[in-house]
Amino acid sequence: MTTQTAAGRTAGEQPPTGSADLVRAAQRGDQLAVGRLLDELTPYVRRLCGPIALEDGADATQEALIAVFRHLRQLQDPAALYGWVRSIAVREAVRCARRAARQRPAELTELPAPGDPQLAADIRDVLARLSPEHRAVLLLRDLEGLDERETAALLAVAPGTVKSRLSRARLSFRKAWQQ
């Protein structure tokens, strides 16, 4: 007969060390592994959600982490954790940004006057003027280094759509930055 500890591990079983081990342990109900996995994933999810959801980045991060842990048992390949989490985080960030845009629309025609020092100093201000879809494409291609196919699959759009959005996003960003 095997006994389980309060953390959900069998007596004598070593605590998980790598991400894949943490996922497996968390899927088995090990609460310590869930906590460690949350600690490991939170900065990564925050880094993905912040530039897309902007002011709502914290909400998007929270929503993404809830979705990750709610569906963790469905992750079949623990080695694919970060790609799986990335797709959830980007989806939640875009969803939160869209919801916020409906409440407070921002258009590129509302750029600050040329020479405004706040514009040059604040990248977030420039990003706020882009649509959530454009911010997502910029983040995935330029910061995460994904190729067009990977970005298209993650955003559930055609590769041509990624290409055109990226082109428009870069052009809009440059235009806003130079003002």
N, C-alpha and C positions, 0 to 999 in steps of 0.2 A: 504494500500500500504506500502510495506517495502522498506526502503532505505538501500543501501549498502555503507559501508565506502570504502576508497581507498584500504584498506587491503583485501576487499572482504567479510567482515563480515557484517551481518545485524546490523543495529543500535541497540544498547543495548546488543548485543551478547558479552559474555565474551571471552577474548583471550584464545586460547587453552593452557593447562598446561602439560598434559602427552604426551608421544610419540604417542599413538593411536589418541589422540585428535589433535595433530599436523599434523599427516598424513591425517586425515579426512579434516581438514581445508586446508591443502596444496592441497589436491585433488579437493577441491572446488575453488581453485584459490587464496587463501589468501597468498599474497606475504610475509607478516610478518611471517607466519607459515612456508613458504618455507625456509626463511632465518634462522629461529630458528632451523628447522629440519636439515638444512645444517650444522649449528654450532654444533649440537648434534652428527651428523653422521660422520663428517670429521675425528675426532681423532680415532674413531673405525675403519673406512675404512683404514686409514693410518696404524694403528697397524696390520691389516690383510695383506695389500699389501706390506708393507716394507720388511718383512722377505722372501717373495716369489719372488718379483720382484727386490730386492736389489737396484742397482743403478737406476733402472727404477721405483722404488717405488712411486715416486711423480707422474710420468705419469700414472701408474696403478691406483693410488688413484683418479686422476682427471678423467680418463676414467670410473672408477667404479661409481663415483658420478654423472657423466653425464648420465650414463645408469640408475642409480637409479631414478633420477628426470625425465628422459625422459619417464620412464615406471611406474612412481608412481601411476598413475590412474588405472593401472592394478592390483595393490595390493588389493586383496579383503578382507583380514583380517588384519587390521592395527596392531593388537596385535602380528602378526608374522613378524613385521618390521625387527627386527635384524637378524632373520634367513634368510629372503629374501635378505637383504642387504649383509649378509655374503656370500651367494651363488654367488651373482653378483661380489662382491669384489674379491673372490678367483678366479673366472673364468677370470676376467680381469687381475689379477696379473699373473696368469699362461700364459695367452695370451701374455702379454707384455714381460714376461721373455723368452718365446719361441722365440718371435721376436728378442729380444736382443741376445739370444744365437746363432741364425743364423748369426748374424752380428759379434759376437766375442765369438767363442766357448771356453769353459773352461772344461778341463777334469780332473778327479781325479788323473791321472798320473802326473799332473803338481804341486804336493804338494811341499810347501817349505821344505827346508832341516830340519831334526830333530834338535830341540833346537832353532829354529828361534823364538825369543821372540814375533814377530808380530803375528805368528800363535796362540800362547797361549792367546794373549791379544785381538784378534779380532774375535769374533764369526761370524761376517758377512763374513770374509774371508773364514772361514770354510764352511759356508752356500753357498757361491758363487760357491763352488766346487761341490755342489749337483745339480741335475737337478731341474727344476721348479716343476716337479711332486713330487719329493722327498721332496722339501721344503714345498710344499702345504700339503702333508700328515703329516709331522712333526708338522707344525703349527696347523693343525686342530685337530690332536690327542693329542699332548703333551701340546700345549698352550691353545687351545680352549676347550679341554676335550671332544670332540665328540667321539662317539663310532664308530666301524667299519662300521656299517650299515649307520649311518648318514654321515660319511665321504665318503663312496662309492656313496651314493645318490648325495651328493654335487658335487663330482668330475665326476659323470656319468661313474663310473667303477664298476666292480664286487667287492664284499667284499674281495674275495681272492686276488685280485689285490692290494687292500689297505693293506692287511696283508703283502704281499711280498714286496711292496714298502716301508712300514714302517720299516720292518726288514732290508732291504738294506740301507735305509736312516740312520737308527740309527747306523748300523755297519760302514758305510762310515763316518758318523759324528765322531764317537768315534775314528776311525783310523786316521782321519785327525787331530783331536784335540790332540791326544797323540804324534803326530810327533814333 
